[in-house]
Amino acid sequence: MAELLEIRWHGRGGQGAKTAAILLGEAVSASGKYIQAFPEYGPERMGAPVLAFNRISDEPIRLHCQVANPAIVVVLDSTLIGKADVTAGVPEDGLYIINTNLSPGEMRKQLGLTGGKVYTLDATEISMETIGRPIPNTPMMGALIRTSGLLTIDEFVANTRDRLEAKFRPDIVEKNIQAIERAYQEVQGEE
């Protein structure tokens, strides 16, 4: 049986969790892998908690259900911690990437984790300084690419640039690429 990588995105409406899952899926698909990228729909309003998911495999994916045991969890809004169980179903060696100004060690304590890997990044600050709006999805994708090794940063940036150019003005595309590249450099892991 092929190895299946599952990712769960936690965010709030308007932060781009769905878009991040789709952009990641498209970039990984372009590298020759099979993917699924989908949101969990609930009350679709700005600020409401939302989930999005990815599945990635070298073989066709036959599962068609919510991701229950993600190996990677990406938290776009740390205020969800304590309100949503971001650790639910994650194996002991899971990887967490959290948008916060706290250290990975502080987040480990807050989450009550003994295993796995914890990475942090102030993606909101990066998005404000590069894009001019508090939309942390593109910086968090840069952090995910760095910590997961799913793709090279060059592969991811090239594919994401192509996807964004179909929807946005060139200046908006460049600001998002800057956010991705900066986050790739600035994400922090535990020593």
C-alpha positions in Angstrom: 0.0 0.0 0.0 1.3 3.5 -0.9 2.2 5.9 1.9 -0.5 8.5 2.3 0.4 11.9 3.8 -2.5 13.8 5.3 -2.5 17.5 6.4 -5.1 19.4 8.3 -5.3 23.2 8.2 -7.0 25.1 11.1 -7.9 28.7 10.4 -10.7 31.3 10.4 -12.8 32.4 7.5 -10.9 34.9 5.5 -7.4 33.7 6.5 -7.0 31.5 3.4 -7.0 27.9 4.8 -9.0 26.6 1.8 -6.8 28.5 -0.7 -3.6 27.3 1.0 -4.8 23.7 0.8 -5.7 24.1 -2.9 -2.4 25.9 -3.8 -0.4 23.2 -2.0 -2.3 20.5 -3.7 -1.8 22.0 -7.2 1.9 22.4 -6.6 2.3 18.8 -5.4 0.2 17.5 -8.2 2.5 19.3 -10.7 5.4 17.3 -9.2 3.6 14.1 -10.3 1.9 13.0 -7.1 -1.8 12.3 -6.5 -3.5 14.8 -4.3 -6.8 15.8 -2.6 -7.4 19.3 -1.4 -10.7 20.2 0.2 -12.3 22.3 2.9 -14.8 21.3 5.5 -17.8 23.6 5.1 -19.7 25.0 8.0 -20.9 28.5 8.7 -19.2 30.4 6.0 -18.5 33.7 7.6 -15.5 35.9 8.2 -13.8 34.8 11.4 -15.6 31.5 11.9 -13.4 28.5 12.5 -12.7 26.5 9.3 -10.8 23.4 8.4 -9.1 22.4 5.1 -7.3 19.2 4.2 -4.7 17.7 1.9 -3.9 14.1 1.0 -0.8 13.3 -0.9 0.3 10.0 -2.4 2.4 8.4 -5.1 -0.6 6.3 -6.1 -4.3 7.1 -6.7 -6.2 8.1 -3.5 -9.3 6.1 -2.9 -10.4 7.7 0.4 -13.2 10.2 0.3 -13.7 11.4 3.8 -12.5 13.9 6.3 -8.8 13.6 7.4 -8.8 12.0 10.8 -5.2 11.3 11.5 -3.0 14.0 9.9 0.7 13.7 10.1 1.0 17.5 9.7 -1.2 20.2 11.3 -1.0 23.8 10.2 -2.6 26.4 12.5 -3.2 29.8 10.8 -4.7 31.3 13.9 -3.3 30.4 17.4 -6.5 31.8 19.1 -8.1 28.5 17.9 -5.9 26.5 20.3 -8.1 25.6 23.2 -11.2 26.2 21.2 -10.5 23.5 18.6 -8.5 20.3 19.4 -5.7 20.9 16.9 -3.9 17.7 18.2 -6.9 15.4 17.6 -5.8 12.3 15.7 -2.2 13.4 15.2 0.3 10.6 15.7 3.0 10.9 18.4 5.5 11.9 15.7 3.3 14.5 14.1 4.5 17.9 12.8 2.8 21.1 13.9 3.3 24.5 12.2 1.7 27.4 14.2 1.2 31.0 13.4 2.3 32.7 16.6 5.0 35.0 18.0 5.6 32.3 20.8 8.6 29.9 20.6 8.2 26.3 19.5 8.9 25.3 23.2 6.2 27.6 24.5 3.7 26.1 22.0 4.7 22.6 22.9 3.8 23.3 26.5 0.6 25.0 25.6 -0.5 22.0 23.5 0.7 19.5 26.1 2.9 17.6 23.5 5.6 15.2 24.5 6.5 14.0 21.0 6.5 15.3 17.4 8.0 18.4 16.1 6.7 22.0 16.7 7.5 24.9 14.4 6.4 28.5 14.8 6.3 31.6 12.7 4.7 35.0 13.0 2.9 34.7 9.7 0.5 37.5 10.5 3.4 39.9 10.9 5.0 38.7 7.7 1.7 39.1 5.8 1.2 42.6 7.2 4.8 43.6 6.2 4.8 42.0 2.8 1.2 41.9 1.6 -0.3 44.7 3.7 -3.1 42.6 5.1 -3.4 40.0 7.9 -3.8 37.0 5.6 -1.3 34.3 6.9 -1.9 31.6 4.4 1.0 32.3 2.0 3.6 32.7 4.7 2.3 29.5 6.4 2.8 27.7 3.0 6.4 28.8 3.0 6.9 27.4 6.5 5.2 24.1 5.5 7.4 23.7 2.4 10.5 24.3 4.6 9.5 21.9 7.4 8.0 19.1 5.4 10.3 18.8 2.5 7.3 18.1 0.2 8.8 20.3 -2.6 11.8 22.5 -3.1 11.1 26.2 -2.5 11.8 26.9 -6.2 9.3 24.3 -7.4 6.6 25.6 -5.0 7.2 29.3 -5.8 7.1 28.7 -9.6 3.9 26.8 -9.4 2.3 29.2 -6.9 3.3 32.2 -9.0 1.6 30.6 -12.1 -1.6 30.0 -10.1 -1.7 33.5 -8.5 -0.9 35.2 -11.8 -4.2 33.8 -13.2 -6.2 35.7 -10.4 -4.2 38.7 -9.2 -2.3 41.8 -10.3 1.5 41.4 -10.6 2.2 43.4 -7.5 -0.1 41.2 -5.4 1.5 38.1 -6.8 5.0 39.4 -5.9 4.0 40.4 -2.4 2.6 36.9 -1.8 5.8 35.3 -3.2 7.9 37.5 -0.9 5.7 36.3 2.1 6.3 32.7 1.1 10.1 33.1 0.7 10.5 35.1 3.9 8.5 32.6 5.9 10.6 29.8 4.4 13.6 31.5 5.9 12.1 32.6 9.3 10.2 29.6 10.5 11.6 28.4 13.9 12.0 24.8 15.1 13.1 23.5 18.4 16.8 23.0 19.2 
